[in-house]
Amino acid sequence: MKYANLGRSGAKVSRLVLGTMNFGPYTDETDAHAIMDRALAEGINFFDTANVYGAEDHTGWTEEIVGRWLAKSDHREQVVLGTKVFGRMSDRPNDRGLSALHIRRAVDASLRRLQTDHIDLYQMHHIDRDTPWNELWQAMDTLVAQGKIIYVGSSNFAGWHIAAASEAARSRHPLGLVSEQSLYNLTARHLELEVLPAAQHYGLGVIAWSPLAGGLLGARPADGGSRRLRPRAQENAERLGERLDRWQAFCAERSLDPAVTALAWVLRQPGVLGPITGPRTMTQLEAALPAVDTELDADTLAAIDDIFPGPGGPAPEAYAW
């Protein structure tokens, strides 16, 4: 495994991130624990979850599964643990968002479910336009002072949000954001316009979620049958049909594994800390591992850009002189 700093912080994290969103709804607890055991044995020390992961009638389910795994061994000190706050946890009006009130309650609930005394990376799962930055950073500063969290990250922020959050933090003198977790893959390269430049400017490591575009960039089923796709992935499959066909042919011609190559491409992008691999099975975890050591030469990268072109550079060069 290869490691990098978590943004401009001094913490070292694996360049493959273990995503746990499938644990509970799609992967039972026994298999989830086995996957986490294997990931740690392979050197993956960066685990990502969120308080809303689970099921509609069982929010927090995934954190509970991770927490029981942490509690049954000495794994806690080997793992850089990230979770998130923002999503609706109940029908109560203050049980969502990024108000200081909700953050205080949400972090304590996550700590109970995770069976730990601290969270290494506490991430804002979405921008909250109803909460002022001073309130938010005051809440985060308090959690750091209490030892409940160490670092703060964002997720699904626009470049403007990263700038606003970082400048607000600078005025209060805390470390501020150290990471941004965003949708990024060959079929969704809009981050290159504003988010990646903003993250690099402020020293944030970018974590890519859905690096395989919901499975579209992986290998086709061997029997030629259609894979079961979630609604968003199905829509993208229909929209990107011709490009996906070219992608499969390109990988076949060069004897490349499509999923490994797609992950390796993400790993090669400037400012990207690493992709999240969110396995449902042990086989899916094992399939992702070679990506860290897969090199892509300039000709291969150029050919990939021809199939899945980016926005044309960062803003404003991508759309103005």
Residue frames as qw, qx, qy, qz and C-alpha x, y, z in Angstrom:
[[0.000, 0.887, 0.462, 0.000, 0.00, 0.00, 0.00],
 [0.372, 0.319, -0.028, 0.871, 1.04, 3.59, -0.59],
 [0.282, -0.717, -0.510, 0.382, 0.35, 6.44, 1.79],
 [0.231, 0.520, 0.123, 0.813, -0.02, 10.20, 1.62],
 [0.045, -0.109, -0.475, 0.872, -0.70, 13.06, 3.98],
 [0.049, 0.691, 0.720, -0.042, -4.33, 13.78, 4.78],
 [0.146, 0.952, 0.172, 0.208, -4.35, 17.12, 3.01],
 [0.266, 0.721, -0.376, 0.517, -1.92, 19.53, 4.65],
 [0.724, -0.609, 0.211, -0.245, -2.14, 17.68, 7.95],
 [0.011, -0.608, 0.793, -0.034, 0.65, 15.47, 9.22],
 [0.754, -0.034, 0.590, -0.287, -1.51, 12.32, 9.34],
 [0.108, 0.322, -0.822, -0.457, -0.64, 9.53, 6.88],
 [0.736, 0.221, 0.433, -0.471, -3.49, 7.67, 5.21],
 [0.532, 0.055, 0.774, 0.339, -3.67, 4.92, 2.61],
 [0.154, 0.280, -0.373, -0.871, -4.28, 6.02, -0.97],
 [0.395, -0.298, -0.760, -0.422, -7.12, 3.54, -1.22],
 [0.329, -0.188, 0.432, -0.818, -9.96, 4.45, 1.14],
 [0.102, -0.239, -0.965, -0.022, -12.30, 1.76, 2.42],
 [0.415, -0.174, -0.070, -0.890, -15.88, 2.92, 2.01],
 [0.068, 0.067, 0.939, -0.330, -18.44, 1.21, 4.22],
 [0.463, 0.085, 0.003, -0.882, -21.76, 2.44, 2.80],
 [0.661, 0.025, -0.625, -0.415, -22.79, -1.07, 1.71],
 [0.239, 0.046, -0.880, 0.407, -22.29, -2.52, 5.19],
 [0.325, 0.223, 0.584, -0.710, -25.70, -3.39, 6.56],
 [0.651, 0.443, 0.109, -0.607, -28.09, -2.98, 3.63],
 [0.762, 0.508, -0.333, -0.225, -26.05, -4.99, 1.11],
 [0.539, 0.348, -0.711, 0.288, -23.28, -6.69, 3.11],
 [0.741, -0.590, -0.293, -0.130, -24.07, -8.54, 6.32],
 [0.366, -0.874, 0.299, -0.117, -22.07, -7.90, 9.47],
 [0.854, -0.266, 0.387, 0.227, -19.96, -11.06, 9.30],
 [0.709, 0.461, 0.259, 0.466, -18.84, -10.31, 5.75],
 [0.067, 0.949, -0.036, 0.306, -18.32, -6.63, 6.57],
 [0.583, -0.736, 0.341, 0.044, -16.01, -7.53, 9.46],
 [0.845, -0.001, 0.393, 0.364, -14.07, -9.91, 7.20],
 [0.495, 0.741, 0.164, 0.424, -13.68, -7.17, 4.56],
 [0.181, -0.944, 0.187, -0.204, -12.37, -4.72, 7.16],
 [0.783, -0.455, 0.379, 0.191, -9.95, -7.34, 8.48],
 [0.777, 0.282, 0.348, 0.443, -8.62, -7.94, 4.96],
 [0.258, 0.901, 0.067, 0.341, -8.42, -4.24, 4.12],
 [0.403, -0.867, 0.289, -0.052, -6.36, -3.55, 7.23],
 [0.831, -0.228, 0.424, 0.278, -4.11, -6.54, 6.51],
 [0.657, 0.509, 0.309, 0.463, -3.50, -5.11, 3.03],
 [0.419, -0.086, -0.070, 0.901, -2.42, -1.78, 4.50],
 [0.131, -0.613, -0.375, -0.683, -5.64, 0.19, 4.02],
 [0.320, -0.252, -0.618, 0.673, -5.79, 2.30, 7.17],
 [0.186, 0.089, 0.023, -0.978, -8.31, 4.96, 6.06],
 [0.011, 0.422, 0.906, 0.039, -11.93, 3.93, 6.70],
 [0.180, -0.056, -0.087, -0.978, -14.87, 6.13, 5.69],
 [0.074, -0.485, -0.871, 0.019, -18.46, 6.01, 6.90],
 [0.164, -0.319, -0.077, -0.930, -21.35, 8.38, 7.70],
 [0.260, 0.050, 0.704, -0.659, -24.01, 8.65, 10.36],
 [0.664, 0.283, 0.064, -0.690, -26.84, 8.29, 7.80],
 [0.409, 0.295, -0.813, -0.291, -25.52, 5.10, 6.22],
 [0.292, 0.036, 0.887, -0.357, -27.77, 2.13, 6.78],
 [0.006, 0.440, 0.820, 0.366, -31.43, 1.94, 5.88],
 [0.193, -0.535, -0.205, -0.797, -34.32, 4.37, 5.92],
 [0.706, -0.600, -0.178, -0.332, -35.64, 2.78, 9.11],
 [0.857, -0.407, -0.027, 0.315, -32.17, 2.15, 10.56],
 [0.313, 0.856, -0.237, 0.336, -29.93, 5.19, 10.18],
 [0.317, -0.730, 0.558, -0.235, -26.61, 4.61, 11.88],
 [0.989, -0.015, 0.116, -0.091, -26.60, 0.90, 11.01],
 [0.758, 0.502, -0.254, 0.331, -23.26, 1.08, 9.22],
 [0.018, -0.700, 0.482, -0.527, -21.58, 2.96, 12.07],
 [0.787, -0.395, 0.327, -0.344, -22.85, 0.30, 14.46],
 [0.976, 0.188, -0.024, 0.103, -21.27, -2.46, 12.35],
 [0.487, 0.626, -0.359, 0.492, -17.97, -0.60, 12.18],
 [0.343, -0.671, 0.391, -0.528, -18.16, 0.09, 15.92],
 [0.928, -0.260, 0.210, -0.168, -18.59, -3.56, 16.82],
 [0.858, 0.372, -0.157, 0.317, -15.59, -4.41, 14.63],
 [0.183, 0.701, -0.382, 0.574, -13.50, -1.76, 16.37],
 [0.583, -0.584, 0.312, -0.472, -14.60, -2.93, 19.81],
 [0.988, -0.120, 0.060, -0.078, -13.68, -6.57, 19.38],
 [0.846, 0.148, -0.035, 0.511, -9.96, -5.96, 18.76],
 [0.401, -0.612, 0.003, 0.681, -7.17, -3.41, 18.97],
 [0.496, 0.472, 0.476, 0.552, -7.92, -2.10, 15.47],
 [0.008, -0.956, -0.285, 0.071, -8.90, 1.41, 16.60],
 [0.325, -0.793, 0.267, 0.441, -5.34, 2.66, 16.91],
 [0.499, -0.072, 0.660, 0.557, -4.48, 1.25, 13.47],
 [0.266, 0.619, 0.652, 0.348, -7.30, 3.03, 11.64],
 [0.007, 0.124, 0.010, -0.992, -7.81, 6.63, 10.56],
 [0.098, 0.511, 0.852, -0.055, -11.57, 6.79, 10.98],
 [0.097, 0.020, -0.145, -0.984, -13.77, 9.24, 9.15],
 [0.109, 0.558, 0.821, -0.053, -17.50, 9.77, 9.47],
 [0.045, 0.303, 0.314, 0.899, -19.92, 12.48, 8.41],
 [0.041, 0.523, 0.626, -0.578, -22.65, 14.75, 9.71],
 [0.188, 0.120, -0.233, -0.947, -25.48, 16.59, 7.96],
 [0.342, -0.179, -0.779, -0.494, -28.11, 14.06, 6.89],
 [0.612, -0.372, 0.009, -0.698, -31.57, 13.70, 8.41],
 [0.160, 0.175, -0.929, 0.286, -31.41, 11.31, 11.36],
 [0.066, 0.451, 0.835, -0.307, -35.08, 11.61, 12.38],
 [0.077, 0.710, 0.544, 0.441, -38.16, 13.69, 11.67],
 [0.350, -0.785, -0.268, 0.435, -37.27, 16.20, 14.38],
 [0.368, 0.922, 0.064, 0.104, -36.44, 19.63, 12.92],
 [0.129, -0.881, 0.455, -0.020, -33.04, 19.93, 14.61],
 [0.801, -0.239, 0.542, 0.091, -31.92, 16.41, 13.78],
 [0.744, 0.427, 0.307, 0.411, -30.14, 17.31, 10.54],
 [0.240, 0.931, -0.011, 0.273, -27.88, 19.99, 9.05],
 [0.653, 0.205, -0.336, 0.647, -24.81, 21.69, 10.47],
 [0.327, -0.825, 0.023, -0.460, -26.16, 23.82, 13.29],
 [0.067, 0.487, -0.726, 0.481, -24.05, 23.78, 16.45],
 [0.696, -0.179, 0.406, -0.565, -27.01, 22.13, 18.16],
 [0.952, 0.219, -0.057, -0.205, -27.15, 19.23, 15.70],
 [0.544, 0.558, -0.579, 0.242, -23.37, 18.82, 15.46],
 [0.232, -0.468, 0.676, -0.519, -23.09, 18.48, 19.24],
 [0.809, -0.043, 0.396, -0.433, -25.79, 15.81, 19.38],
 [0.868, 0.436, -0.188, -0.148, -24.68, 14.03, 16.20],
 [0.358, 0.593, -0.681, 0.237, -21.05, 13.60, 17.19],
 [0.408, -0.328, 0.711, -0.469, -22.00, 12.04, 20.52],
 [0.880, 0.179, 0.243, -0.368, -24.38, 9.65, 18.77],
 [0.730, 0.558, -0.395, -0.005, -21.69, 8.67, 16.24],
 [0.043, 0.559, -0.749, 0.352, -19.17, 8.08, 19.03],
 [0.670, -0.143, 0.579, -0.442, -21.62, 5.75, 20.77],
 [0.904, 0.354, 0.055, -0.234, -22.34, 3.80, 17.59],
 [0.614, 0.622, -0.460, 0.159, -18.66, 3.60, 16.65],
 [0.863, -0.478, -0.109, 0.123, -17.70, 2.63, 20.21],
 [0.639, 0.218, -0.128, 0.727, -14.77, 5.03, 20.26],
 [0.303, -0.722, -0.312, 0.539, -13.82, 8.16, 22.15],
 [0.003, 0.669, -0.202, -0.715, -12.79, 10.19, 19.11],
 [0.727, 0.598, 0.332, 0.060, -13.29, 10.56, 15.37],
 [0.580, -0.238, 0.286, 0.725, -10.18, 11.24, 13.32],
 [0.044, 0.029, 0.411, 0.910, -11.88, 13.01, 10.41],
 [0.229, 0.572, 0.663, -0.424, -15.29, 14.60, 10.95],
 [0.166, 0.081, 0.556, 0.810, -16.74, 15.54, 7.58],
 [0.406, 0.417, 0.259, -0.771, -19.60, 17.87, 6.70],
 [0.513, 0.223, 0.809, 0.181, -21.63, 15.69, 4.35],
 [0.266, 0.678, 0.508, 0.460, -23.14, 18.64, 2.48],
 [0.119, 0.228, -0.101, 0.961, -23.15, 22.42, 2.53],
 [0.151, -0.662, -0.695, 0.238, -25.68, 23.93, 4.97],
 [0.180, 0.479, 0.212, 0.833, -26.80, 27.28, 3.62],
 [0.438, -0.763, -0.306, -0.364, -28.83, 28.00, 6.76],
 [0.736, -0.594, -0.104, 0.307, -25.90, 27.88, 9.20],
 [0.168, 0.948, -0.261, 0.073, -23.30, 30.69, 9.36],
 [0.734, 0.365, -0.478, 0.317, -19.64, 29.68, 9.18],
 [0.044, -0.541, 0.544, -0.640, -18.85, 31.21, 12.57],
 [0.785, -0.274, 0.266, -0.489, -21.42, 28.98, 14.25],
 [0.962, 0.193, -0.191, -0.030, -20.14, 25.92, 12.44],
 [0.560, 0.470, -0.502, 0.461, -16.47, 26.53, 13.19],
 [0.340, -0.527, 0.468, -0.623, -17.25, 27.37, 16.81],
 [0.926, -0.147, 0.131, -0.323, -18.91, 23.95, 17.10],
 [0.888, 0.314, -0.274, 0.193, -15.99, 22.18, 15.43],
 [0.203, 0.613, -0.511, 0.568, -13.42, 24.05, 17.55],
 [0.617, -0.448, 0.373, -0.528, -15.27, 22.92, 20.66],
 [0.993, 0.026, -0.003, -0.116, -15.20, 19.28, 19.52],
 [0.662, 0.488, -0.409, 0.396, -11.46, 19.50, 18.84],
 [0.105, -0.593, 0.495, -0.626, -10.87, 21.04, 22.27],
 [0.794, -0.289, 0.295, -0.446, -12.93, 18.27, 23.87],
 [0.204, -0.393, 0.886, 0.138, -10.89, 15.62, 22.07],
 [0.712, 0.306, 0.548, -0.316, -13.93, 14.23, 20.27],
 [0.760, 0.621, 0.147, 0.124, -12.58, 14.95, 16.77],
 [0.606, -0.376, 0.244, 0.657, -9.11, 15.65, 15.36],
 [0.138, -0.120, 0.462, 0.868, -9.57, 16.92, 11.79],
 [0.467, 0.570, 0.405, -0.541, -12.45, 18.47, 9.86],
 [0.219, -0.015, 0.725, 0.653, -13.32, 17.71, 6.25],
 [0.507, 0.372, 0.089, -0.773, -16.04, 18.58, 3.78],
 [0.350, 0.134, 0.890, 0.258, -17.99, 16.56, 1.27],
 [0.261, 0.644, 0.663, 0.278, -19.94, 17.58, -1.83],
 [0.119, -0.786, -0.106, 0.598, -18.75, 21.20, -1.54],
 [0.565, 0.781, 0.129, 0.234, -18.37, 23.49, -4.52],
 [0.606, 0.240, -0.164, 0.741, -15.11, 25.36, -4.98],
 [0.137, -0.643, 0.019, -0.753, -16.77, 28.50, -3.61],
 [0.768, -0.586, -0.126, -0.226, -17.84, 26.63, -0.48],
 [0.852, -0.094, -0.190, 0.479, -14.29, 25.39, 0.10],
 [0.332, 0.423, -0.100, 0.837, -12.99, 28.95, -0.20],
 [0.399, -0.658, -0.058, -0.636, -15.66, 30.40, 2.09],
 [0.871, -0.461, -0.171, -0.010, -15.18, 27.71, 4.72],
 [0.778, 0.044, -0.168, 0.603, -11.40, 28.01, 4.62],
 [0.162, 0.514, -0.079, 0.838, -11.37, 31.79, 4.88],
 [0.587, -0.653, -0.091, -0.469, -13.83, 31.70, 7.77],
 [0.905, -0.317, -0.172, 0.227, -11.61, 29.19, 9.55],
 [0.588, 0.301, -0.149, 0.736, -8.52, 31.29, 8.87],
 [0.136, -0.666, 0.039, -0.733, -10.11, 34.27, 10.61],
 [0.761, -0.578, 0.020, -0.294, -10.67, 32.13, 13.72],
 [0.031, 0.707, -0.699, 0.106, -7.18, 30.50, 13.52],
 [0.824, -0.152, 0.534, -0.112, -8.06, 26.79, 13.58],
 [0.387, -0.201, 0.764, 0.476, -6.61, 24.36, 11.05],
 [0.539, 0.409, -0.126, -0.725, -9.81, 24.43, 9.00],
 [0.930, 0.263, 0.078, -0.245, -10.64, 21.88, 6.32],
 [0.319, -0.533, 0.733, 0.276, -8.06, 19.21, 5.48],
 [0.230, 0.056, 0.909, 0.343, -10.10, 17.19, 2.96],
 [0.558, 0.294, -0.007, -0.776, -12.95, 17.30, 0.48],
 [0.379, 0.077, 0.918, 0.088, -14.87, 14.20, -0.57],
 [0.455, 0.485, -0.075, -0.743, -16.52, 14.54, -3.96],
 [0.838, 0.380, 0.388, -0.055, -17.99, 12.61, -6.84],
 [0.142, 0.770, -0.502, -0.367, -15.11, 12.11, -9.29],
 [0.730, 0.009, 0.660, 0.180, -14.55, 9.56, -12.01],
 [0.296, -0.049, 0.610, 0.734, -13.93, 9.37, -15.74],
 [0.038, 0.582, 0.702, 0.409, -17.59, 10.07, -16.50],
 [0.259, -0.918, -0.295, -0.061, -17.85, 12.99, -14.05],
 [0.662, 0.044, -0.092, 0.743, -14.88, 15.35, -14.33],
 [0.035, -0.879, -0.231, -0.415, -16.54, 18.64, -13.40],
 [0.648, -0.697, -0.075, 0.299, -14.36, 18.83, -10.26],
 [0.670, 0.043, 0.175, 0.720, -11.47, 19.85, -12.46],
 [0.134, 0.771, 0.267, 0.562, -13.08, 23.24, -13.09],
 [0.210, -0.765, 0.147, -0.591, -13.19, 24.67, -9.58],
 [0.830, -0.537, 0.029, -0.149, -13.12, 22.08, -6.77],
 [0.900, -0.006, -0.055, 0.433, -9.71, 20.57, -7.47],
 [0.377, 0.548, -0.129, 0.735, -8.02, 23.98, -7.91],
 [0.413, -0.727, 0.090, -0.541, -9.67, 25.29, -4.72],
 [0.920, -0.392, -0.020, 0.020, -8.69, 22.18, -2.77],
 [0.785, 0.196, -0.109, 0.577, -5.09, 22.41, -3.95],
 [0.106, 0.691, -0.102, 0.708, -4.94, 26.13, -3.10],
 [0.525, -0.648, 0.197, -0.516, -6.17, 25.56, 0.46],
 [0.054, 0.443, -0.867, 0.222, -4.25, 22.32, 1.05],
 [0.780, -0.031, 0.384, -0.493, -7.17, 19.88, 1.05],
 [0.129, -0.170, 0.941, 0.263, -6.75, 16.26, -0.01],
 [0.650, 0.141, -0.158, -0.730, -9.56, 15.25, -2.38],
 [0.361, -0.023, 0.925, -0.119, -11.22, 11.89, -1.77],
 [0.395, 0.123, -0.529, -0.741, -13.12, 10.56, -4.79],
 [0.540, 0.115, 0.736, -0.392, -16.41, 8.82, -4.19],
 [0.778, 0.482, 0.352, -0.196, -18.00, 6.61, -6.84],
 [0.118, -0.633, 0.571, 0.509, -14.69, 6.29, -8.75],
 [0.224, 0.040, 0.906, 0.358, -16.21, 3.52, -10.89],
 [0.365, 0.014, -0.250, -0.897, -19.36, 5.53, -11.68],
 [0.747, -0.043, 0.321, -0.581, -21.63, 3.11, -9.87],
 [0.723, -0.062, 0.683, 0.077, -19.91, 0.14, -11.49],
 [0.662, 0.719, 0.099, -0.187, -20.19, 1.40, -15.08],
 [0.268, 0.812, -0.517, -0.052, -16.41, 1.59, -15.49],
 [0.541, -0.356, 0.759, -0.061, -15.85, -1.97, -14.32],
 [0.018, -0.128, 0.904, 0.407, -15.86, -5.12, -16.40],
 [0.662, -0.006, -0.246, -0.707, -19.04, -6.17, -18.16],
 [0.791, -0.179, 0.505, -0.296, -20.68, -9.38, -16.89],
 [0.213, -0.344, 0.847, 0.344, -18.96, -12.38, -18.43],
 [0.385, 0.340, 0.857, 0.048, -22.22, -13.86, -19.66],
 [0.089, 0.253, 0.463, 0.845, -23.12, -10.70, -21.52],
 [0.236, -0.715, -0.656, -0.054, -26.10, -10.10, -19.29],
 [0.000, -0.733, 0.028, -0.679, -26.88, -6.67, -17.92],
 [0.337, -0.056, -0.675, 0.654, -25.74, -5.86, -14.39],
 [0.251, -0.795, -0.552, -0.010, -28.24, -4.57, -11.89],
 [0.321, 0.258, -0.102, 0.905, -27.70, -0.85, -11.62],
 [0.066, -0.574, -0.519, 0.630, -29.03, 1.74, -9.25],
 [0.366, 0.821, 0.434, -0.059, -31.30, 4.33, -10.91],
 [0.007, 0.909, -0.226, -0.351, -28.62, 7.03, -11.28],
 [0.355, -0.388, 0.753, 0.395, -26.13, 4.55, -12.75],
 [0.508, 0.425, 0.736, 0.140, -28.79, 3.23, -15.13],
 [0.276, 0.926, 0.179, -0.185, -29.45, 6.75, -16.39],
 [0.132, -0.784, 0.490, 0.359, -25.72, 7.32, -16.87],
 [0.527, -0.064, 0.800, 0.282, -25.37, 3.99, -18.68],
 [0.486, 0.678, 0.546, 0.074, -27.98, 5.07, -21.21],
 [0.117, 0.972, -0.041, -0.199, -26.44, 8.53, -21.61],
 [0.145, -0.751, 0.603, 0.224, -22.87, 7.28, -21.94],
 [0.931, 0.130, 0.330, -0.091, -23.50, 4.11, -23.92],
 [0.727, 0.653, -0.129, 0.170, -21.15, 4.85, -26.82],
 [0.047, 0.783, -0.531, 0.320, -18.30, 6.01, -24.58],
 [0.696, -0.387, 0.554, -0.244, -18.67, 3.02, -22.29],
 [0.937, 0.311, 0.156, 0.023, -18.46, 0.72, -25.32],
 [0.489, 0.756, -0.329, 0.283, -15.26, 2.49, -26.40],
 [0.340, -0.689, 0.549, -0.328, -13.91, 2.14, -22.85],
 [0.886, -0.135, 0.426, -0.122, -14.48, -1.59, -22.78],
 [0.842, 0.515, 0.012, 0.161, -12.87, -2.01, -26.22],
 [0.182, 0.839, -0.410, 0.309, -9.90, 0.16, -25.24],
 [0.533, -0.557, 0.585, -0.251, -9.22, -1.88, -22.08],
 [0.940, 0.106, 0.321, -0.044, -9.63, -5.16, -23.97],
 [0.678, 0.694, -0.156, 0.185, -7.18, -4.08, -26.69],
 [0.156, 0.724, -0.528, 0.416, -4.53, -3.21, -24.10],
 [0.690, -0.153, -0.687, 0.166, -5.27, -6.12, -21.75],
 [0.014, -0.273, 0.436, -0.858, -6.22, -3.72, -18.99],
 [0.169, -0.484, -0.829, 0.222, -8.68, -4.43, -16.22],
 [0.016, -0.680, -0.334, -0.653, -11.34, -1.70, -16.61],
 [0.533, -0.807, -0.242, -0.077, -12.01, -1.21, -12.89],
 [0.716, -0.395, 0.015, 0.575, -8.33, -1.19, -11.90],
 [0.420, 0.283, 0.263, 0.821, -7.53, 1.23, -14.72],
 [0.171, -0.786, -0.326, -0.496, -10.36, 3.58, -13.74],
 [0.638, -0.743, -0.125, 0.159, -9.12, 3.62, -10.12],
 [0.685, -0.156, 0.137, 0.698, -5.51, 4.08, -11.25],
 [0.231, 0.587, 0.298, 0.716, -6.60, 7.05, -13.38],
 [0.391, -0.867, -0.208, -0.230, -8.17, 8.72, -10.31],
 [0.752, -0.532, 0.007, 0.388, -4.99, 8.09, -8.33],
 [0.601, 0.141, 0.225, 0.754, -2.94, 9.86, -11.01],
 [0.074, 0.824, 0.325, 0.459, -4.92, 13.12, -10.89],
 [0.290, 0.294, -0.360, 0.837, -3.22, 16.12, -9.24],
 [0.314, -0.324, 0.262, -0.853, -4.64, 16.97, -5.84],
 [0.840, -0.213, -0.283, -0.410, -6.45, 13.65, -5.41],
 [0.397, -0.523, 0.692, -0.298, -5.63, 11.78, -2.22],
 [0.061, -0.085, 0.987, 0.126, -7.34, 8.61, -3.36],
 [0.541, -0.176, -0.482, -0.666, -10.55, 6.91, -4.42],
 [0.576, -0.189, 0.587, -0.536, -13.05, 5.27, -2.12],
 [0.398, 0.043, -0.868, -0.294, -13.53, 1.60, -2.80],
 [0.556, -0.160, 0.380, -0.721, -16.88, 0.58, -1.36],
 [0.284, 0.125, -0.921, -0.234, -16.96, -3.20, -1.69],
 [0.789, -0.216, 0.002, -0.576, -20.03, -5.30, -1.15],
 [0.997, -0.060, -0.043, 0.014, -17.93, -8.47, -1.25],
 [0.625, -0.564, 0.392, 0.371, -14.40, -9.61, -0.52],
 [0.675, 0.306, 0.477, 0.473, -13.89, -10.21, -4.25],
 [0.224, 0.909, 0.197, 0.291, -14.62, -6.54, -4.99],
 [0.403, -0.874, 0.238, 0.131, -12.09, -5.44, -2.38],
 [0.724, -0.238, 0.501, 0.410, -9.44, -7.77, -3.79],
 [0.579, 0.587, 0.414, 0.386, -10.11, -6.51, -7.31],
 [0.046, 0.988, 0.051, 0.140, -9.38, -2.91, -6.28],
 [0.673, -0.640, 0.181, 0.322, -6.05, -3.53, -4.56],
 [0.716, 0.095, 0.322, 0.612, -3.79, -3.56, -7.67],
 [0.245, 0.900, 0.254, 0.255, -4.83, -0.02, -8.62],
 [0.381, -0.890, 0.141, 0.207, -2.31, 1.58, -6.24],
 [0.526, -0.442, 0.561, 0.462, 0.63, 0.01, -8.10],
 [0.616, 0.520, 0.532, 0.261, -0.78, 0.36, -11.63],
 [0.195, -0.486, 0.213, 0.825, 1.13, 2.84, -13.77],
 [0.539, 0.718, 0.441, 0.002, -0.47, 4.57, -16.75],
 [0.493, -0.109, 0.283, 0.815, 1.87, 6.01, -19.37],
 [0.114, 0.424, -0.024, -0.898, 1.30, 9.26, -21.23],
 [0.251, 0.029, -0.713, -0.654, -0.13, 7.53, -24.32],
 [0.230, -0.391, -0.890, 0.048, -2.62, 5.60, -22.22],
 [0.054, -0.539, -0.453, 0.708, -3.70, 8.73, -20.35],
 [0.164, 0.301, -0.307, -0.888, -4.13, 10.62, -23.63],
 [0.271, -0.144, -0.842, -0.443, -6.25, 7.81, -25.06],
 [0.175, -0.495, -0.784, 0.331, -8.41, 7.80, -21.93],
 [0.035, 0.481, 0.156, -0.862, -8.88, 11.55, -22.24],
 [0.204, 0.093, -0.598, -0.769, -10.06, 11.04, -25.79],
 [0.294, -0.359, -0.871, -0.162, -12.79, 8.67, -24.61],
 [0.356, -0.772, -0.504, 0.152, -13.77, 10.69, -21.53],
 [0.353, 0.485, -0.058, 0.798, -12.63, 14.29, -22.13],
 [0.303, -0.450, -0.509, 0.668, -12.40, 16.65, -19.20],
 [0.120, 0.880, 0.394, -0.237, -13.90, 20.15, -19.05],
 [0.538, 0.723, 0.063, 0.429, -10.88, 21.65, -20.79],
 [0.397, 0.288, -0.380, 0.785, -8.84, 22.83, -17.82],
 [0.209, -0.459, -0.621, 0.600, -9.63, 24.72, -14.62],
 [0.083, 0.902, 0.410, 0.109, -11.97, 27.68, -14.47],
 [0.553, 0.604, 0.242, -0.520, -12.05, 30.10, -16.16],
 [0.000, -0.468, 0.700, 0.540, -9.72, 28.79, -18.89],
 [0.306, 0.184, 0.929, 0.093, -12.16, 25.96, -19.64],
 [0.258, 0.714, 0.649, 0.048, -14.80, 28.39, -20.83],
 [0.123, 0.988, 0.054, -0.073, -13.09, 31.76, -21.34],
 [0.638, 0.593, -0.263, 0.415, -9.80, 33.07, -22.64]]
